[in-house]
Amino acid sequence: MHQGDHTFSCQHSHEGNSAVQFRNPHTQEHDTGFIEAIWHIPLEGAMHTFFGICPHQQLPGSDEGQAPFVHFPGFMSQIVDALPSRQVMIIQPVHLITHLTTFQHPSGTYSIPRETMIICWALNRG
């Protein structure tokens, strides 16, 4: 799906274009996740687009504290579990904020005993 100069894709077709930061419509907080599905649905005579997002899973505080990102908010980065949540959140294009960059890390990185992923939302230039 194209929105302005940006292309958004499902994770299974293009992982880089599926990693997003978005405004959670239930809490108004900024969340992150992968686009699992994109639906174009006719409603009341007009086409509407919806995204099924699998949010990233937070690490326990003791694990997250092993990585430096919690101490340097200017990096606009966070370490999360490499496995996304099994929950699917439905959002609309207006809730999308920006793409994310993601960096996979093996178990043991920063002494964390599971595979992790660094997510960075510094691509948000607005």
DAPETA-V648650 format. One record per helix or strand of 3 or more residues. SS is the DSSP state (H for helix, E for strand). FROM is the first residue (numbers start at 0). TO is the last residue. If there is no record, write none. Layout:
# DAPETA-V648650
ss:SS from:FROM to:TO
ss:SS from:FROM to:TO
This chain:
# DAPETA-V648650
ss:H from:14 to:17
ss:E from:18 to:22
ss:E from:29 to:42
ss:E from:45 to:54
ss:H from:60 to:63
ss:H from:67 to:70
ss:H from:72 to:74
ss:E from:76 to:80
ss:E from:88 to:91
ss:H from:92 to:94
ss:E from:95 to:98
ss:E from:100 to:104
ss:H from:108 to:110
ss:E from:115 to:119
